[in-house]
Amino acid sequence: VGVGPNKLLSRLVSGLHKPNAMTIVSGGSPTVNLLSQTRIRKTPGLMGQLGEKVLTALKISEESPVSLLGSPESQRVLRREFGEVKAKWMLDLSRGVDDAPVTPRGPPKSIISERSFPPTTSPDKLKRILRVLSDLLLSRLKEDSVLYRRYPQRLCVRYRIGYQTGLVSRTS
């Protein structure tokens, strides 16, 4: 989990202390350090084709930090290659400035209760496992119906016998 003064910095620090730690960046010196250690291609908005084009336009390596985008020479090239608006946006990225709003996520699109377990031929063991999975799924569906006022439309059960996979789908 990353906490920062804006969406960009929060996203950049969110991966630093995985899996269970929270990382907080407040701005100032910690932000400068973070941006000087974050590669351009690891920066949100520059991970895909645009990031590749930026590296090519500036004739720099994959290891170059995002803070490099703020240099006067880089800004001159970026304005020429990408226009004033994109160059300004990249200047802001290089300084850790981001005005993008943080938008809450909507409800999950699906609810899954799934487990992998060793092969068994015991009907009693299968019943126990299905009962546990059903109970887990039911509690999650109840919570979802309270939070989002919606109800399931389809139930899928997937199973494997040997190397063959089967799928049973039921829509009500």
Number of C-alpha atoms within 10 A of each C-alpha: 17 19 18 18 14 18 19 21 25 18 16 22 21 19 14 13 12 11 9 7 12 14 17 16 19 13 17 10 10 12 17 14 12 19 22 17 14 18 19 27 21 16 20 15 15 19 13 12 11 13 18 15 14 21 19 12 15 17 10 12 12 14 13 16 20 24 23 21 26 19 11 11 11 19 19 16 16 23 15 12 15 15 12 14 11 13 21 17 13 25 22 16 23 22 19 22 17 14 9 9 8 9 7 6 6 7 9 8 5 8 13 12 13 13 8 6 7 4 10 10 8 8 9 10 11 12 11 11 14 14 12 12 15 14 13 14 16 14 11 14 18 13 12 17 13 10 10 11 9 11 11 12 8 10 12 11 11 10 12 10 10 7 6 7 9 10 10 9 9 10 8 6
